[in-house]
């Protein structure tokens, strides 16, 4: 076989150099764009995060003791309480909370979740004249249990709007709507590493109704640079189409989750159906209209959030302004296709979402609401 001529070798080398130059230019452009985005985000952060009010009270905060994925929320709220109150005593549901309360005499005992703490301990604390409050974090999905637990507390906080009337109907005197939020130490804009960048991502478990929806868009997502992370994704009928895009079988920590959000052009959010039969303890069929914590976490990372519609969404974000919605598999596909090709519009919405989240939806903002309700 004849060796390539000098001319053909020259042409090939020129082509290689041209391709390398184009690749370098594209890489520079992507890096520049991410740097510009990050600079805009930092400017917003400087304006929105600052010191707040400190309440002159002693709070005893009782963590869930449920392990992961609750432990990061436990830690974030304990840290946030420390910055908002004169004194904080942190314990968990496995401790002898009533004995500790008798010793420490806090102004209030605030219990997160409450499922693992025997209500007899709460009854004892109330007999001491110490105020008690519980914040239910999984309503309405465990309402079969929380319905009777709620009656043992002075104040009940729930992240689900429809559960306010439910607990009141059972006899709970003071019930307050208080969604979860996010911890800006974990969820905030960060410039992603190149190997963490994707066009589309979703982080969450494959509940049955969620899996059925993803089966309808699997063919489309298979054509994109997609990352799906969570448990039970082997349930997908179209799993083979997405197998190389799924990281299944484990929970990611907050910072790893935030890295996925920061590296994605579009993050899909899909709320769990209130009647999904996976670990469902909502026999009363209480509907879910409020937002999941993921809504706030995604927004905080200044990536475009494409979410399904919950009735209470407009109380926290404005569709088309700081968040984007879909109502069907086809609309999801159309919105992804549109925003992948409209870079400036996508980033503008994402940055507005981050600004809204940082201004209104941090854990500090939520606990300020709680403390105002409890102490004025």
N, C-alpha and C positions, 0 to 999 in steps of 0.2 A: 504494500500500500504506500503510495507516494506521500512524502511529508508535506504539511501545509506550506504554501508559498509564503514569502516574506510579507506580501501584501495582505494575505488573509490573516496572518498572525497579527499584523498591525491593526487591521480592522477589528479583530476580536479584542485586542487590548484596549482599543479606543472605546468599544462598547462596554467593556468591564469598567473602565474608568468613569464613563458616563453614568452607568447604573449606580456605581458607588457614590458619585457626586449627588445624584438624585436622592439616593437613600440618606446621605448625610444631610442634605437640605431638608428632607422630610422630617428626619429626626430632630434637627435644629428647630424646625417650625413647631413640632409637637412640644418640645421642651420649652420653647418660648411661650407658646399658648398656655401651657400649664403654669409657668412662672407668672404670667400676666394674671391668670385666674387666681392664683394663690395670693398675689399682691392685692387684688381687689377684695378678696375675702378677709385678709388681715386688716385692711382699712375699716371694713364693717365691724370686725370684732373689737377694735379699739373703741368704737363708739357705743357698743351695746353691752359689754360686760364690765361691771364695776361693783364696788362695795354697796351693800344694802343695809337695811335696818337690822339692829340686834335687839332681840326681846330679852328683858331682864328676868328670865325664868329658868328653871331647872327641868329639863326634859329627860325622862328615861325612855330610850328607844330600844324596842325589842325586835331584833332581827328574826327572819323567818326560820332559820336553822334547817332550811330545805336543801342546801347545797346548790350546785349549778343547775339551771341558769339563774337562780335567784340571788346567789351570793354577790355578784357584782352590783345588783340593785341595793342589797343590804349595805355594802361598803360605801356606795356613792351617797346614799341618804344619811348614813352616820356621819360622813365627812361634811355633808351640807348642813346638817343640824348644828355641827360644831361651830360653823361660821355665822349662824343666825341666832344663837341663844347664849346666855351667860354661862350656862353649865349643861353638859350632856353626860349622862351615864348610859353606856351602851352594853346591852346584854343580848341574849337570844332565847328562843322558845324552849330550849332544853334546860335552861337554868331554873332555879327556884325564884321566879320573878317576884312573887308576893313577899318572900322573906327579904329580898334585896330592896324592894320598895319600902318596906317597913323600916329598914335600916337607913336608907338614903333620903326618904321623904321628898320625892320630886313633886313638882307642881302638876305634872301630868305624866302618865304612862302611855306611850304611843306604840301600838303593835302593828307591824307590817304583816299583812296576809292573815295571820291569826289561826290558820288551820292546825298548826302543831302545838299551840299553847292551850293547855287545859283551861276551860272557862272558870273552873273553881278558883284558879289563881286570880283571875280578874274579879270575881265576886269578892274575894278577900280584900283585894286592893281597894275596891269601892267602899267596903265596910270601914276602911281606914280613913275615909274622907278624901281620898286621892282620885282625881279625875282620870278617866280612861278613854282611849280612842283607838279605833282600829281602821286600817286602810286596806280595803280589799283590792287585790291586784289582778284578779283573774275573772272578775264578773263579766258575763253571767254564767260562765261555764262550770262553776262549782257552787251554784246557788243552793243546791240541795243541802250543802253543809253550812254555807255562810248564813243562810236564813235563820237558823237557830242560834248561831254564834253571835250574830249582830245584836240580839236582845240583851246580851250581857254587858254591853258597853254603854258609856254615857254618850259618846259621839261616834258615828259611823261615817267613814269616807269611802266612796266607791268610784272607780274609774269608769263605770257604765251608767249613763244617764237614766236608762229605763229601770235600773235597780233602786233608784231613789224612792220612787213611789212604791216599789215592791217591799222594801224594808219598812217604810212608813205604814203600809197596810198591815204588817205583822205586829206593829206596836213600838217600833224603834222611834224614839222621840226626836232625836236630832240626827238627821241624815244629810250628808253634803256630797255634791258631785265634785270630784277632784281627779281628773285624769293623771296618769303618770306623765313624765316628761323625759328628760335625758340629762346626762352628766357631761358638761362641755370639756372636762378633762379628757374624756374618752372620745366623744363624738364632736369633731370639729374638722375644718378643712386642713388637709395635709397633702403636700405634693407627693403623688404616688410613685413608687418605683416602676420602671418600665414593664417589668414582668407581672405587675399587678393590674395593668390596664386592660379593660374590657369594654365592649360596646354596651352590653346589657348584663345585668346581674339580678339574682333573687336570692335572699337568705331567709330560710324558714323551713318548717316541717311540711311534709306532704300529707296534710289532712285529706280525707277522701274527696271532698268536694273541690279542694284546691288542686289535687292531682287530676281530677276530671277536666278542669279548666285547662291546665297545662298540657294535657293530652291534645287539646284542640289547637294549640299554638306550637306544638313540638316541631312540626315540619318547618315552620318559619324560623324559630329560634335556632334550629340546627344549622341554618345558613349564616348565622351571625356569630361574632365572637362573644359567646355567652358563658356565664358562670352561674351555676345553681348550687347552693350549699345548704345542707340540712339533713334531717333524718327521714327515712321511709320513702325515699324517691324511687326505690325499686318497685313501688306500686304502679308506676306509670305503665300504661299499656304500650306506649311508645318509648319506653326506656331505651331500647337500642339506638334510637335516633339521637338521643341526648347523652348517652352513657359517657362519652369522652368530655362532656361539659359539666358533669355533675360530681361534686365532692360530697359524698353521702356518708351517713353513719356517725356524725359527730356534731357537737355544738361548738361554735366558735366563740371566743371571748370577745369582750367589747372592742378592744383595740384592733383585733384581727378583723372583726366585722366592719369597723370603721374604715379599715384599709381597703376592703372590698368596695365599700360605698365611694370612697375617695377616688378609686381607680376606675370607676364605671361612668360611662357617659349617661346612662339611664339605669335607674334602679326601680324594679317593679315592687310594688307593695300590694299584698292581697290579704284582706282580713279573714280570720277564721269564721266560718259560718256558725251561727249560734246553735244550729241543730245538727252539726257534724257529729257523727257517732264515735269519733276517736276520743276516748277519755272524757266523755260528756256526762256531767252531773247536773244537768239543767232540765230536770223532768217537767218543770213548770213551763218550759218553752219560752222563757223570757227573751225577747228579741235583743239583739246587739245593734246599737246605733252609733256608738262612740268609737273613737280612734284607738288603734293599738299603739304601744310605745314606739314601735318601729317607725311610725309616721314622723315623729319628732326627731328620731335618731338619724334617719335618712336626710331630712331637711337640714339638719345641723351640719352635715358634711358638704353642703353646697353642690350636690349633684341633682340632676333632674329626677324628681320622683313621679312615677306613673302609678297612680293608685286607683283601686276600685272605690266606689262611692259609698260612704256612710252618711246617714242623715245629719250627723252633727259636724261634718267636715267643715262647712262654711263658718262655723264658730271659731275655727282655729287657723284656717288657710283659705285663700281665695282661688278657686280653680281658674286656670288660664293666666293667673298673675304670679303666684308663688308655688303652685303645684299643678299637675296635669292629671286628669282622670280618664278612666275608660269604663265602659259598661258592658262590653262583650268581647269575645276573643278577636273578632274582626277589627273592632275599634282599637284594641291594644296593638295589633299589628300595624294598623294605619298610623297610630301615634308614634310608635317606635320608628317606623320608616321616616316619618316627617321630621322628627327631632334629631335623628342621626344626620340628616342632611341640612339642618338649619342651626348651625353651631352657635351663632351669636344669640339667637332667640332662646335656645336651650340654656345657655349659660346665664343669661339675664334672669330667666325664671328661677334657676337654681340658686343664684345669689340672693334673690329676693326671698326665697324660701328659707335660706340660712339666716338672713337678717330677722325674719319673723320668728324663727325658732329661738335664736339667741336672745331676742328682746322679750319674748313672752312665754317660752315653753321649757325653760331649764328646770331642773329639780329645785333650784333656789327659788324660782318664781312660785312653784307649786307649794313648797313648804312655807313661804311667806303667806300664801293664801290660807294654809292650814292654821298657822299661828295667829293670823288675824282673826279667824273664826273662833279660835279657842280663847284668845286673850285680848283681842281688840287691837 
